[in-house]
Amino acid sequence: MTVRPEILCIGSVLWDVIGRSASIMRVGSDVPGRITRLPGGVALNIAMTLRKFGLSPALLSVVGDDAEGRELMEECAALGLNIDHVYRSTDLPTDRYMAVEGQNGLIAAIADAHSLEQAGSKILTPLVDGPLGNATDPFSGVIALDGNLTESLLREIVSMEVFQQSDLRVAPASPGKADRLVPMLGHSGATLYVNLEEAGLICLETFETSEQAARALLSKGANRVLVTDGGNATCDGRSDSVISLQPPEVMVTRVTGAGDTFMAAHIAAEMRGLDRKHSLQAALDAAATYVSGDIGA
């Protein structure tokens, strides 16, 4: 009998290529800094953070059956992640993400997640009709889902029987893909993790505070939302209440992956049995530690 993982991470698993500089940058800047290549992608970032909290996540994604894909899977296995259910494609390359960050934050980024989009529902096969679940025995644990999936696939997931008993935790991959999460507003078991800009794009409004954004998302049918706003207050909103906490004040040295760290730390805290307030505080502390870390890390 196959033992099912306690949590699944579905979405992008790729190589992050990040250029970071301690200088303030603008368009056309040419400055010294460091360039790193690390395992990344929203789903993988969440899984790696969950593993640090002692959980055992399994990945559902696609990587190419190429040198980069094999190396990436070796890295994931070395980190203690379950890669048994990752789809290995012989005709799609391994995805990549490239970003440039300066002292003044993210300057630009390009996400090449075309293989994930083209693989589509193939990555869900182990969950739909396989060792992780099926229509008569659906997966009932926590699923972290990222917005690099296509909007059509996310719409399909909302209506699929195998997801109806899951605790869905959903995040956009970037503001540019935030509107893909609109179908998730109707899922009774979904929790959305968004920043203030992403909340505005989903609601087609502009918000001044995370509380305004949270209440607007709830009014549009969201089951639960967590809305961050950089160094300003973060909200956890449900139909019965909205709570708000202030993040710790830290010197920010990196931003790529901060939202994924926040989400993973929040999930881990709730899986440990912490209440809403303490789970939110734990997530804010973890994100603060991450963004203030060594830029070469």
N, C-alpha and C positions, 0 to 999 in steps of 0.2 A: 504493500500500500504506500502510495506517494504521500509524504508529509508536506502539506502546503505551507509556504512561507507566511509569516505574520503580516507582511506588508509587501505590496507590489509597487514598482516605480515604472510608469509607462510613458515613453516619449523619447527625447533626444539623448543619444549616447554618442559622443563625438570627441574630436580633439579641439581644445581651446588654444588658440594662439593669441597671446595677450602681450601688447607692448605697453609698458608703464614707465612714466617719467615723473620725477618730483617737481618738474617745471610746470608753470601755467601755460596751457597750450591753446591755440586757435587754429582755424583752417590754414593750412600751409606751413605750420610749425615744423621745424626740423631740429630735434633736441636729443640729448643723450638720455639713455634709460636702459631698461632691461626688457628682453623679449623671452617669454617662456612658452613652452608647449606642454599642456597638462591635460589629463582626462577631464572632460567637461560635458556640457549639455545639461539642460534643466533636470531631466530625470536622473542622470548620473550624479549631478551635484547633490541632489536631495538624497540619493541612495548612499553616497559617501558620508554625508553628515549623519544620516541615521545610523550608519555602521559605527561611527565614533561614539554614538550614544548607546551602543551595545545591542542594537537591533540587527535583524538579519534580512535585509530587503532582497527581493529578486527583481531583475531587470527584464522588461519587455520592450524591445526596440529592434533596430536593424543595424548591422555593420556589414561592410563589404568583406568578401572573402579575398582580401588583398593584404599586403604587408602592414598597412596602417591599421586595418581592422583586427588582424591577428595580434599585433602589438597592444592595441587598446584592450582587447579581451584578456590578454595576459596581465595587464596592469589591473584590471578590474578583479580578476581572480586573486591576485596578490593582495588586494585590499579586503578580501573576504566577502566579496559580493557574489550572489548567486547569478551566474550567467547562463544557466542551463537552457533558458527559454528565449534567448536572443536569436532572432532570425538572421542567419548568415546568407547574404545574397551573393551569387556568383556574377551578377550583371549590374550591380549598383555599387558605387564607390562609398567609402566611409565618409560620413559627413564631417564638416569642420565649421568652426566659429572663429572669427578674427575681430579683435577689438583694440582700440588705442585709448589709454587713460592718462590723464595729466593730474596735476595737483587740484585742478578745478573740476575733476570728475570725468565721466565718460565723454570722449570727444567724438568717436564714431565706432560703429560695429557693423559687421556683416555676418549673418547666419546662413550658412550653406547647409540647409537641412532637407535638400531635395530628395535624398534617398529615403528618408523617413516618410515624406509625403507620398512618394511613389510606391513604397511598400504597402502603405495603407493598412487595411484590416488584416494583412498577413501576420503582423506582429501580435495580433490578439488571439491567434489560433490556440495557443496553450490555455487560454482563459475561457474561450468560447466552446471549444470541444477538445479538451485535452487534460493534462494532469492537474491543471490549476482550477478547473471548473467546467461546467456545462449548464444547459438550460434547466436540468432537473436537480443539479447540485451546484448552484452558483457560489462563487467566491464571496465570503461574507466579511472579510477583513478590511483593512485600510488600503486604499489605492491612491497613490500620488500620480496625478495625470497632468501632463504639460501641454501648453497651447501650441507646440510645434506640429501637432497633428492637424490635419486639414479640417476645415469647418464641417465638411460633409461627414467625415468620420466622427467628429465630436457629436454631431446631430444623431448619428446612428447609435453611438454609445448611450445617449440619453434614453433611447427607446429600447435598448437591448435588455432582455430579461436577466442576463448574467450579471448586470451591473445594479440591479434594483435593490439588492441586499447589502451592497458595499458601502463603506464609509468613504466617499469620494472626496479627495482633496485636490483642488484644481488651481493651476496657476498659468497665466499667460507667459509665453516665452519672452515677450517684449511688448512695449506699447503698440508697435506696428501690427501685432497679432492679437491684441486684446479683444477686438470685436468677434473673434472666433469663439469666445466664451459665452456669447449671448444665449445659445441653446441651453447652456448649463443652468441658466436662471430658473428653469422649470424643473430641475431635478430635486426631489425631496431629500436626497441624502448627500447633496453636494455642498462643500465649503469652498468658497472662492478666496484666493489670496491675491490681492492686487495692490498696486500703489495708487496714489491720488490721480495721476495722469491716466492710468489704465481704467480706473473707475469712471472717469469723465468720458473716455472714448466708448465704453460700453453703454453708458447712459445717454450719450450725446449731449452732455452738459459740462459746465465748468464748476468745480467745487473749490471752496476756500479751505475746508478742513476735512480730515478723514471721517469725522462724525457725520458731516453732511453727505459725504459720498456713501458711507455705510447705510444710512437711512434711505437714500435714493435707490440703492441696489436692492435693499429689502422690499421697498415699495414696488419694485419691478418683478418680484417673485423669488428673489434669492432666498435660499434656505438659511444660509449663514455666510458672513463675509468677514475677512480681515483686511483692513485697509491701512497701508503704511504711507508715511509722508516724510521721508528722510529723517531729519532731526526733530520734526514736530510730532505731535501726539499720534499714536497708532490706535485704531479701534477694532474691537471684536464685536460684531453686530449679529444678533439673532432677533426673531420676531418678539421675544419676550423682554429683551434688554440689549443695550449697547454700553459696553465698557471701554474706557480709554486710559492709556498709560503713556507716559513720556519716555522716550528712549534715553539711555545714558549718553552724556556728552563725551565724545571721543574725537581724536584727530583722524580724519578719514584718509587712508592711503590707498585703498582699492575699493571698487564697487561691483565689478563683475562677479556674480555668484552670491551677492549679499541677500537678495530676495529668496534664493533657493535655500540658503542657510537658515534664514528666519523661518521659512515654512517647515523645513525638516526639524528644526529644534522645537517648534510648536507642536508638531505631530508627536515627536518623541516624548515631550512633557505630558501631553494628554494620554498617551499610551502608558505612561508611568502612573497615571491616576491623579495628576495634579488638577486643581480646579481651573476655571477659565482665567482668573486674574493671575494666578501663579504660572500658568502655562504661557500666557502672554508675556509676562515679565521674563521668563526663561528664554523665550524666543528673542526678545529685544536684547537681552544680555549677550546671547550667542551671536547675533548679528553685529552688535557693537564690537565684540572681540574680533570678529572676522574682518570688518572694514578697517579696523585700526592695526591690522597685522602687517608684517614685513612685506613690502611690495615685491620682494624677490621670491616670496613663498609660493 
